[in-house]
Amino acid sequence: MSTRYTTKARRGAAAIAMAAALALAVSGCGDDGGGGEPNDSKASSKAPRQTTRQADEPTESAQPEESAKLAEVRGSGGAVLIVSEAKRDAGGFVTVSGTITNNGGEAVNTVHWAGTETDVLAKNPNSVAGATLIDKVGKKRYYTLRDTDGRCLCTTGLGVLVPGKTSNFFVQFPAPPEGTQEVDFTLPTFATATIKISG
């Protein structure tokens, strides 16, 4: 009789242990499900931080561009010219660079930007060869540099600028005297831009 009760007690204890293990497993699953909600709330609390960082990144990258903008002038047909740099180089020349954007509703013909000199037009069509620098203090005008073949040291092949399109440009000039830091940049069909030379 005592052996039977002992066997039943052992079976009962094993059943209780199994039930406890199952209850623990079920409650563990329930914790995972319940734990998923705090994790989701943690994830959602992290999401705005990521969005904020992404929103801040363009602002930080936009700041150098804004500080690099030396001048902005408008031309015919809704074209906008932005000069981003005018750098004096050791070789005795100044490089002016930037962008031209067509903000108008119709295509802009770039043929006039090459100037009116017949020789320049023949060898530099659809270019910015017509650009000049004016040193008002020294009372001197500087024209676009050209190589021995008469090709300008500037952007060429611009073609037609369709609405919404932006084209980069550069043009090189003989360098004004070291003391000259401010000059007027002109490109046909655009207003005059006063810019500072760096370097």
LUMKOL-935524 format. One line per 4 residues: number of its first residue (from 1); their letters; for each residue x negated, y, z of N, C-alpha, C, CB. Coordinates in steps of 0.001 Angstrom, whole numbers. Glycine has a CB too. Example, Ala and Ser with C-alpha at 12.3 -4.5 7.8 and 13.67 -1.06 7.14 Angstrom:
# LUMKOL-935524
1) as) -13190/-5690/7800/-12300/-4500/7800/-13200/-3300/7800/-11308/-4473/9046 | -12850/-2250/7080/-13670/-1060/7140/-12900/30/7870/-14084/-598/5725
# end
This chain:
# LUMKOL-935524
1) mstr) -836/-1206/0/0/0/0/-864/1247/0/942/11/1215 | -1881/1268/797/-2733/2459/856/-3473/2647/-452/-3732/2358/2018 | -3806/1516/-1137/-4493/1613/-2424/-3577/2248/-3448/-4959/228/-2907 | -2292/1866/-3434/-1356/2458/-4384/-1220/3957/-4152/12/1783/-4279
5) yttk) -1090/4350/-2880/-955/5787/-2572/-2201/6563/-2963/-672/5992/-1082 | -3345/5929/-2777/-4621/6583/-3138/-4695/6781/-4650/-5841/5737/-2644 | -4290/5725/-5420/-4310/5825/-6886/-3340/6900/-7356/-3954/4466/-7534 | -2133/6926/-6743/-1148/7950/-7106/-1663/9344/-6751/196/7684/-6396
9) arrg) -2317/9458/-5619/-2847/10766/-5190/-3913/11240/-6166/-3433/10685/-3752 | -4759/10263/-6607/-5817/10648/-7577/-5181/11089/-8889/-6806/9460/-7833 | -4146/10316/-9345/-3474/10690/-10592/-2803/12057/-10450/-2431/9621/-10987 | -2196/12287/-9293/-1542/13581/-9031/-2560/14731/-9045/-806/13543/-7668
13) aaai) -3696/14475/-8414/-4742/15515/-8370/-5256/15789/-9769/-5913/15091/-7445 | -5412/14708/-10578/-5883/14887/-11963/-4849/15660/-12765/-6169/13516/-12636 | -3561/15350/-12543/-2500/16060/-13261/-2478/17529/-12876/-1134/15421/-12978 | -2660/17795/-11596/-2684/19192/-11128/-3879/19937/-11736/-2751/19248/-9571
17) amaa) -5033/19233/-11768/-6240/19850/-12348/-6023/20156/-13836/-7475/18915/-12166 | -5363/19192/-14535/-5090/19407/-15973/-4136/20589/-16162/-4484/18122/-16619 | -3089/20626/-15317/-2116/21716/-15409/-2789/23047/-15130/-951/21493/-14429 | -3689/23063/-14162/-4406/24302/-13825/-5297/24724/-14993/-5258/24115/-12535
21) alal) -5948/23755/-15626/-6820/24063/-16764/-6002/24613/-17922/-7600/22811/-17211 | -4818/23968/-18171/-3952/24459/-19233/-3439/25861/-18926/-2782/23506/-19442 | -3056/26093/-17683/-2566/27412/-17283/-3665/28457/-17465/-2076/27392/-15814 | -4882/28075/-17122/-6015/28987/-17270/-6279/29283/-18747/-7273/28393/-16611
25) avsg) -6170/28230/-19572/-6388/28419/-21010/-5315/29316/-21608/-6406/27065/-21736 | -4058/29089/-21189/-2954/29897/-21698/-3117/31339/-21245/-1598/29334/-21228 | -3460/31519/-19969/-3643/32891/-19485/-4841/33539/-20168/-3829/32910/-17951 | -5853/32718/-20501/-7016/33246/-21235/-6598/33723/-22602/-8120/32181/-21364
29) cgdd) -5747/32949/-23290/-5248/33376/-24597/-4428/34634/-24460/-4415/32273/-25251 | -3640/34664/-23396/-2832/35857/-23161/-3717/37063/-22914/-1888/35646/-21979 | -4858/36859/-22232/-5780/37959/-21977/-6385/38453/-23275/-6882/37529/-21007 | -6679/37481/-24185/-7240/37902/-25476/-6259/38773/-26224/-7617/36686/-26331
33) gggg) -4974/38319/-26187/-3949/39111/-26871/-3790/40454/-26195/-2605/38367/-26895 | -3762/40407/-24837/-3634/41662/-24105/-4897/42480/-24246/-3332/41403/-22628 | -6042/41747/-24306/-7315/42451/-24436/-7435/43113/-25786/-8476/41501/-24222 | -6673/42585/-26791/-6727/43175/-28125/-6187/44590/-28125/-5950/42325/-29113
37) epnd) -5214/44855/-27263/-4628/46193/-27240/-5631/47226/-26750/-3384/46213/-26356 | -6361/46963/-25619/-7366/47944/-25221/-8451/48096/-26283/-7994/47545/-23889 | -8823/46963/-26946/-9833/47071/-27996/-9334/47946/-29123/-10212/45691/-28529 | -8029/47786/-29482/-7466/48618/-30532/-7478/50080/-30114/-6042/48171/-30868
41) skas) -7142/50323/-28815/-7127/51701/-28367/-8546/52257/-28341/-6475/51812/-26982 | -9524/51381/-28008/-10916/51829/-28061/-11304/52139/-29493/-11862/50766/-27468 | -10878/51267/-30418/-11201/51481/-31829/-10556/52765/-32325/-10739/50283/-32685 | -9299/52998/-31887/-8628/54205/-32355/-9254/55440/-31736/-7135/54151/-32033
45) skap) -9789/55308/-30516/-10448/56459/-29918/-11791/56727/-30579/-10633/56247/-28423 | -12406/55678/-31148/-13668/55868/-31866/-13427/56441/-33257/-14430/54542/-31969 | -12292/56120/-33875/-12019/56549/-35250/-12076/58062/-35420/-10664/56047/-35684 | -11470/58856/-34506/-11559/60294/-34698/-12998/60805/-34654/-10738/60998/-33652
49) rqtt) -13838/60159/-33806/-15229/60590/-33750/-15910/60396/-35095/-15983/59827/-32662 | -15658/59234/-35744/-16253/58981/-37053/-15744/59987/-38073/-15948/57551/-37519 | -14441/60275/-38015/-13858/61246/-38941/-14484/62616/-38730/-12331/61324/-38761 | -14704/62978/-37448/-15304/64267/-37147/-16712/64351/-37694/-15310/64515/-35651
53) rqad) -17471/63265/-37529/-18843/63261/-38047/-18836/63414/-39556/-19577/61969/-37647 | -17914/62693/-40236/-17851/62773/-41692/-17440/64176/-42132/-16867/61727/-42250 | -16562/64790/-41386/-16124/66140/-41737/-17243/67141/-41492/-14873/66531/-40932 | -18069/66867/-40461/-19166/67786/-40154/-20283/67691/-41174/-19714/67508/-38768
57) epte) -20503/66482/-41724/-21618/66273/-42638/-21565/67188/-43858/-21644/64837/-43085 | -20434/67329/-44561/-20408/68236/-45698/-20683/69681/-45300/-19077/68146/-46392 | -20214/70067/-44081/-20443/71427/-43626/-21925/71678/-43457/-19705/71693/-42318 | -22634/70688/-42840/-24065/70842/-42640/-24796/70897/-43972/-24608/69704/-41785
61) saqp) -24402/70049/-44942/-25078/70039/-46233/-24712/71274/-47048/-24725/68769/-47010 | -23539/71873/-46750/-23132/73052/-47505/-23879/74299/-47040/-21629/73267/-47375 | -24346/74312/-45777/-25018/75486/-45251/-26281/75849/-46021/-25355/75267/-43814 | -27183/74888/-46344/-28357/75263/-47123/-27992/75831/-48486/-29261/74072/-47297
65) eesa) -26934/75274/-49116/-26529/75772/-50432/-26079/77224/-50332/-25400/74902/-51022 | -25303/77526/-49274/-24827/78889/-49108/-25998/79833/-48871/-23825/78974/-47950 | -26969/79407/-48010/-28098/80269/-47715/-29006/80412/-48926/-28881/79729/-46530 | -28989/79414/-49846/-29838/79463/-51033/-29235/80320/-52137/-30086/78063/-51552
69) klae) -27967/80693/-52014/-27313/81483/-53068/-27796/82922/-52983/-25756/81418/-52942 | -28594/83330/-53971/-29133/84690/-53977/-28137/85694/-54544/-30423/84738/-54779 | -27367/85260/-55520/-26402/86175/-56152/-25342/85388/-56890/-27109/87145/-57121 | -24165/86014/-57035/-23076/85443/-57818/-22445/86554/-58643/-22016/84754/-56900
73) vrgs) -22426/86359/-59963/-21852/87371/-60853/-20908/86705/-61843/-22966/88148/-61604 | -19990/87486/-62378/-18995/86964/-63317/-19303/87425/-64732/-17581/87408/-62911 | -18931/86576/-65673/-19123/86894/-67077/-17817/86805/-67834/-20151/85971/-67697 | -17894/86812/-69135/-16688/86762/-69956/-16079/85361/-69949/-17002/87196/-71392
77) ggav) -14776/85296/-70138/-14079/84013/-70235/-13977/83241/-68942/-14748/83171/-71227 | -14165/83889/-67797/-14056/83200/-66507/-15321/82484/-66080/-12945/82217/-66560 | -16452/82723/-66756/-17713/82089/-66379/-18285/82760/-65127/-18730/82161/-67547 | -18833/81946/-64240/-19440/82440/-63004/-20880/81935/-62936/-18624/81982/-61746
81) livs) -21819/82866/-62759/-23238/82535/-62681/-23708/82689/-61241/-24075/83433/-63635 | -24320/81642/-60715/-24890/81686/-59367/-26393/81477/-59475/-24240/80608/-58435 | -27160/82433/-58943/-28613/82288/-58872/-28943/81706/-57510/-29351/83661/-59103 | -29566/80527/-57489/-29886/79868/-56229/-31346/80030/-55829/-29551/78409/-56320
85) eakr) -32213/80340/-56803/-33632/80485/-56463/-34348/81366/-57490/-34313/79100/-56384 | -35262/82181/-56997/-36170/82962/-57847/-37539/82828/-57193/-35714/84503/-57991 | -38329/81915/-57724/-39575/81540/-57045/-40802/81956/-57845/-39609/80037/-56796 | -41715/82617/-57158/-42990/83008/-57751/-43947/81822/-57670/-43589/84261/-57033
89) dagg) -44526/81428/-58807/-45443/80295/-58843/-46885/80770/-59020/-45057/79330/-59974 | -47812/79886/-58640/-49232/80236/-58680/-49724/80506/-60100/-50057/79126/-58058 | -49036/79990/-61098/-49465/80164/-62485/-49208/81549/-63057/-48788/79163/-63336 | -48643/82461/-62260/-48404/83812/-62731/-47044/84001/-63378/-49462/84193/-63692
93) fvtv) -46072/83191/-62992/-44727/83362/-63527/-43686/83181/-62431/-44472/82375/-64669 | -42464/83591/-62735/-41331/83459/-61816/-40286/82581/-62480/-40732/84856/-61435 | -39800/81585/-61729/-38738/80711/-62231/-37430/81057/-61537/-39094/79216/-62011 | -36435/81410/-62328/-35094/81689/-61808/-34204/80506/-62174/-34514/83043/-62385
97) sgti) -33479/79967/-61195/-32622/78807/-61460/-31287/78950/-60734/-33326/77501/-61030 | -30300/78213/-61234/-28975/78247/-60631/-27973/77466/-61446/-28505/79671/-60470 | -26723/77885/-61384/-25649/77188/-62105/-24745/78193/-62796/-24825/76302/-61145 | -24103/77728/-63856/-23062/78505/-64529/-21827/77619/-64628/-23532/79001/-65955
101) tnng) -20700/78115/-64116/-19456/77349/-64088/-18374/78088/-64868/-18997/77098/-62631 | -17616/77332/-65639/-16482/77907/-66353/-15243/77776/-65470/-16267/77205/-67739 | -14865/78865/-64826/-13674/78875/-63976/-12434/79366/-64718/-13915/79744/-62760 | -12585/79613/-66011/-11459/80091/-66811/-10633/78950/-67386/-11959/80971/-67933
105) geav) -9651/79308/-68175/-8759/78315/-68750/-9134/77892/-70156/-7377/78835/-68754 | -10130/78564/-70753/-10547/78237/-72116/-12048/77991/-72167/-10158/79362/-73089 | -12485/77310/-73219/-13904/77010/-73381/-14692/78305/-73594/-14124/76039/-74567 | -15916/78315/-73042/-16801/79468/-73176/-17922/79109/-74147/-17378/79902/-71789
109) ntvh) -18101/79943/-75153/-19173/79737/-76130/-20458/80320/-75555/-18823/80396/-77515 | -21514/79508/-75475/-22768/79931/-74851/-23755/80537/-75841/-23412/78762/-74162 | -23360/80714/-77085/-24286/81186/-78116/-24857/82563/-77795/-23587/81224/-79461 | -24106/83420/-77124/-24559/84778/-76828/-25646/84824/-75760/-23391/85619/-76390
113) wagt) -25766/83762/-74960/-26742/83757/-73881/-28179/83699/-74394/-26482/82590/-72964 | -28362/83366/-75645/-29714/83282/-76213/-30251/84657/-76611/-29718/82356/-77429 | -29426/85688/-76529/-29877/87025/-76874/-29602/87365/-78325/-31344/87164/-76589 | -30251/88442/-78793/-29996/88923/-80156/-31224/88876/-81051/-29475/90329/-80108
117) etdv) -32375/88508/-80514/-33579/88432/-81345/-33452/87283/-82339/-34845/88252/-80468 | -33615/87582/-83610/-33439/86579/-84670/-34388/85404/-84509/-33645/87214/-86036 | -35642/85687/-84182/-36645/84630/-84023/-36307/83710/-82850/-38034/85244/-83822 | -35850/84331/-81772/-35480/83550/-80578/-34246/82705/-80872/-35215/84484/-79362
121) lakn) -33263/83296/-81503/-32028/82567/-81821/-32292/81362/-82711/-31029/83493/-82498 | -33207/81527/-83672/-33493/80438/-84616/-34106/79237/-83926/-34423/80920/-85715 | -34957/79483/-82933/-35672/78379/-82285/-35068/77943/-80955/-37096/78770/-82066 | -34146/78729/-80426/-33565/78425/-79111/-32049/78593/-79099/-34185/79318/-78045
125) pnsv) -31339/77892/-79967/-29874/78037/-79968/-29259/77460/-78694/-29266/77343/-81201 | -28147/78063/-78286/-27419/77584/-77089/-28330/77473/-75875/-26774/76220/-77366 | -29087/78529/-75633/-30011/78557/-74502/-29725/79792/-73656/-31491/78549/-74986 | -30538/79991/-72607/-30456/81210/-71796/-31676/82083/-72071/-30357/80868/-70279
129) agat) -32180/82018/-73308/-33385/82770/-73691/-33163/84276/-73670/-33844/82348/-75075 | -31926/84723/-73671/-31641/86153/-73644/-31732/86776/-72265/-30291/86399/-74195 | -32051/85992/-71251/-32152/86505/-69886/-33372/87412/-69733/-32225/85346/-68883 | -33263/88405/-68854/-34382/89301/-68561/-34446/89588/-67065/-34252/90620/-69358
133) lidk) -35634/89985/-66627/-35835/90485/-65264/-36216/91951/-65375/-36940/89661/-64490 | -35668/92782/-64517/-35986/94207/-64530/-36554/94605/-63169/-34727/95058/-64875 | -37787/95114/-63207/-38430/95662/-62015/-38129/97153/-62004/-39991/95381/-61999 | -37142/97565/-61219/-36720/98969/-61221/-37792/99884/-60629/-35416/99127/-60441
137) vgkk) -38518/99398/-59631/-39558/100216/-59014/-40710/100418/-59994/-40066/99563/-57706 | -41158/99316/-60611/-42246/99399/-61579/-41796/99842/-62965/-42926/98074/-61683 | -40494/100002/-63133/-39897/100425/-64408/-40387/99557/-65564/-40223/101900/-64689 | -40204/98242/-65386/-40649/97304/-66414/-39629/96185/-66587/-42029/96722/-66056
141) ryyt) -39430/95777/-67843/-38521/94674/-68157/-39351/93463/-68583/-37503/95079/-69281 | -38975/92292/-68038/-39686/91045/-68360/-38762/90127/-69146/-40192/90335/-67067 | -39275/89622/-70269/-38497/88735/-71131/-38875/87272/-70866/-38724/89091/-72622 | -38007/86384/-71311/-38223/84943/-71134/-39533/84503/-71791/-37040/84144/-71725
145) lrdt) -40306/83711/-71071/-41560/83192/-71620/-41283/82204/-72751/-42396/82517/-70514 | -42198/82155/-73707/-42091/81208/-74826/-43416/80498/-75019/-41672/81931/-76132 | -43346/79295/-75576/-44585/78567/-75866/-45131/79015/-77226/-44341/77022/-75851 | -46214/78396/-77652/-46869/78816/-78901/-46012/78571/-80134/-48185/78091/-79060
149) dgrc) -45009/77697/-80013/-44102/77434/-81134/-42864/78333/-81105/-43672/75975/-81122 | -42795/79232/-80120/-41657/80146/-80038/-40469/79602/-79271/-41219/80508/-81400 | -40632/78419/-78669/-39529/77864/-77870/-39577/78452/-76460/-39606/76302/-77816 | -38409/78813/-75953/-38355/79446/-74634/-38639/78448/-73521/-36992/80091/-74413
153) lctt) -39171/78949/-72431/-39345/78133/-71229/-38079/78321/-70398/-40654/78540/-70413 | -37025/77701/-70878/-35712/77868/-70261/-34806/76712/-70679/-35080/79232/-70658 | -33605/76701/-70110/-32607/75683/-70444/-32077/75913/-71853/-31448/75696/-69423 | -32021/74847/-72637/-31497/74921/-74004/-30410/73858/-74193/-32642/74729/-75051
157) glgv) -29726/73911/-75342/-28731/72887/-75674/-27498/72916/-74811/-29344/71551/-75578 | -27099/74094/-74358/-25928/74188/-73483/-24620/73896/-74209/-25861/75562/-72863 | -24496/74325/-75447/-23264/74067/-76196/-22088/74816/-75613/-22961/72584/-76222 | -20902/74269/-75815/-19671/74907/-75320/-19427/74466/-73876/-18441/74542/-76227
161) lvpg) -19083/75427/-73036/-18804/75140/-71624/-17291/75046/-71446/-19416/76243/-70679 | -16791/73821/-71288/-15341/73610/-71175/-14859/74013/-69787/-14976/72131/-71462 | -13566/74288/-69634/-13048/74685/-68323/-13380/73664/-67234/-11543/74882/-68398 | -13847/74176/-66105/-14188/73328/-64966/-15597/72764/-64996/-13231/72212/-64887
165) ktsn) -16301/72919/-66118/-17649/72348/-66220/-18692/73279/-65613/-17998/72058/-67683 | -19708/72672/-64958/-20832/73411/-64396/-22114/72939/-65060/-20910/73231/-62857 | -22955/73874/-65480/-24249/73549/-66071/-25354/74196/-65256/-24319/74010/-67543 | -26406/73427/-64982/-27582/73981/-64315/-28400/74754/-65338/-28438/72859/-63649
169) ffvq) -29129/75751/-64877/-30011/76480/-65783/-31287/76883/-65063/-29305/77720/-66353 | -32342/77091/-65838/-33567/77692/-65327/-34150/78543/-66438/-34590/76606/-64838 | -34919/79533/-66054/-35596/80389/-67030/-36849/80953/-66362/-34649/81545/-67544 | -37953/80995/-67114/-39218/81472/-66565/-39620/82801/-67194/-40319/80433/-66779
173) fpap) -40178/83676/-66343/-40613/85008/-66751/-42049/85237/-66286/-39669/86099/-66178 | -42751/86185/-66916/-44022/86620/-66340/-43741/87197/-64950/-44738/87679/-67264 | -44640/86971/-64013/-44405/87430/-62646/-44647/88928/-62508/-45297/86669/-61673 | -43727/89648/-61874/-43971/91046/-61541/-45114/91136/-60525/-42681/91715/-60983
177) pegt) -45636/92326/-60255/-46703/92467/-59255/-46306/91880/-57904/-47070/93936/-59084 | -47304/91473/-57122/-47054/90832/-55825/-46163/91675/-54916/-48369/90553/-55123 | -46302/92978/-54998/-45500/93851/-54130/-44036/93909/-54502/-46055/95231/-54155 | -43689/93465/-55700/-42290/93493/-56145/-41559/92267/-55631/-42201/93564/-57687
181) qevd) -40596/92492/-54773/-39848/91381/-54181/-38393/91341/-54648/-39894/91476/-52668 | -37913/92444/-55178/-36516/92505/-55611/-36444/92948/-57066/-35701/93467/-54711 | -35679/92206/-57862/-35533/92503/-59292/-34073/92318/-59700/-36464/91590/-60152 | -33742/92833/-60867/-32403/92623/-61436/-32500/91526/-62497/-31825/93957/-62054
185) ftlp) -31621/90531/-62396/-31562/89444/-63369/-30362/89690/-64270/-31467/88043/-62667 | -30607/89662/-65582/-29497/89861/-66518/-29435/88714/-67518/-29640/91207/-67257 | -28223/88329/-67863/-27955/87347/-68909/-26799/87893/-69736/-27622/85918/-68309 | -26920/87931/-71056/-25850/88498/-71880/-24469/87941/-71518/-26137/88233/-73347
189) tfat) -23489/88817/-71490/-22067/88599/-71169/-21808/88533/-69659/-21578/87309/-71826 | -22862/88582/-68818/-22691/88562/-67365/-23064/89915/-66765/-23545/87444/-66734 | -22511/90182/-65591/-22917/91378/-64844/-24348/91184/-64349/-21944/91655/-63644 | -25002/92271/-63990/-26377/92217/-63483/-26390/91723/-62048/-27050/93600/-63575
193) atik) -27345/90837/-61730/-27487/90284/-60383/-28808/90768/-59780/-27428/88722/-60409 | -28759/91373/-58614/-29976/91766/-57909/-30413/90600/-57027/-29750/93066/-57059 | -31644/90133/-57237/-32140/88945/-56523/-33497/89212/-55892/-32236/87743/-57476 | -33822/88424/-54870/-35114/88527/-54207/-36013/87377/-54640/-34943/88535/-52677
197) isg) -37274/87696/-54886/-38249/86684/-55304/-38915/86099/-54074/-39309/87285/-56267 | -38994/84793/-54018/-39677/84126/-52903/-41006/83563/-53390/-38791/82994/-52298 | -41894/83262/-52438/-43176/82661/-52780/-44254/83664/-53072/-43019/81774/-53943
# end
